[in-house]
Amino acid sequence: MASTDLEIRMTIKTLAAKGMPKRRIARELSLSEGTVRYHLRRLADGASDGRARQQRRAGAYRAAIDHWLAQHGATPTNIAALHDWLVAEHGYPGSLRSVQRFVGEVYPRPPRRARRRVETLPGAQAQVDWAQFPGLIVAGREQTLHAFHMVLSHSRFDAIVWMTGEDQLSWLAGHNGAFTRLGGIPAVVRVDNTKTAVVHGAGAWGELNASYRAYARAVRFHIDPCAPYSPEHKGKVERAVRTQRFGPVPAERAWDSLEELQVRTDAEVEHSARRRRCPATGTSVWEAWHAERERLAPLPILPVPFDHVATRRVAGDALVAFEGRQYSVPFANLGRTAEVRGGAGRVQVIVDHCVVADHPRHTAERLVIDPRHYDGPATPTVAPPTPLGRLGRRLQELAMMPVERRPLDLYAALAEAAR
């Protein structure tokens, strides 16, 4: 940004009036200290830019501008259309910016449109955004960390999840961590037009990211992208990000691990929520959040971010094959088509956009079974498996017990039951 820009000069003047040293002003604005001293000296002497006394080029076309305004309304609202007309009809040689300056100085400003303030109902909406923190020392290594923010619009309770990147897996993992900390799922999640959420376009007409859309269907919330260049549409999370940036800086100390930083951040979030007051209820944010949690949808088995996906049909023994292993699912899904996802250490089975089974990934065992998947009532189309007999129940009891704790009389009982 040019050092003669009016905004820079006014910023220098404001910071200097607050007592900030000239060297720090220069560092904050990426200017030389000599430039800061030069502008402060000119401001002190009352000097002004000579260009301010020059006649505007558009002033020579005042009659033409008056005629155009008479046809389109006395208050100028579309200066670009006025500039195009001056160029086409009168050969105006100046830029659009020159017309904007002249109209802004001579003609009255258009009326300002008031904004409607509507308070969000409990459980209706959450807002999300990223914050970057370069130069953090974690596990003895300097790195850039990314804080994923999710704020409940009603209670203003904030969940912060630390990530090492802002890719698709980090985006989905951030949602999982935030939903877990909020204790439920809001009806709508308002997002920015980042590529992990909107791949083409922006706002209500943008094309949603396919992975994010599938995640939202599984968790059951609606994605609401903001209009472009409208940060005020998610002002609550913008304020939370700004508060974290100017609050206790995580870079003030080194962290042994990312988990240690996360635990400390969760504690700070709780402390802040107990101290702050919710504008909608008048209670503390902590109390308002506890009341709002009753309006949030219950937490399902959250889908893990995945890097491998396959479509499988549930076999007659309620198993699906994936990566050389077989995983159990609830028997009620017999014969149905399931989506099997391999994520960070977990395998999840999705049926009708809901997670029906969750297992550890890359186990030594090739057959991974949850016995609970074979229990439960019958459905209109699937009957439950034959119940375990006496021997089967004893074997299952033995299998669930650590070897060193298995009593000898249990083995004798099994031998007796097998006769």
Secondary structure, 3 states (H helix, E strand, C coil): CCCCCHHHHHHHHHHHHCCCCHHHHHHHHCCCHHHHHHHHHHHHHCCCCHHHHCCCHHHHHHHHHHHHHHHHCCCCCCHHHHHHHHHHHHCCCCCHHHHHHHHHHHCCCCCCCCCCCCCCCCCCEEEEEEEEEEEEEECCEEEEEEEEEEEECCCCCEEEEEECCCCHHHHHHHHHHHHHHHCCECCEEEECCCCCCEEECCHHHCEECHHHHHHHHHHCCEEEECCCCCHHHHHHHHHHHHHHHHCCCHHHCCECCHHHHHHHHHHHHHHHHHHCECCCCCCEHHHHHHHHHCCCECCCCCCCCEEEEEEEECCCCCEEEECCEEEECCHHHCCCEEEEEEECCEEEEEECCEEEEEEECCCCCCEECCHHHHCCCCCCCCCCCCCCCHHHHHHHHHHCCCHHHCCHHHHHHHHHHHC
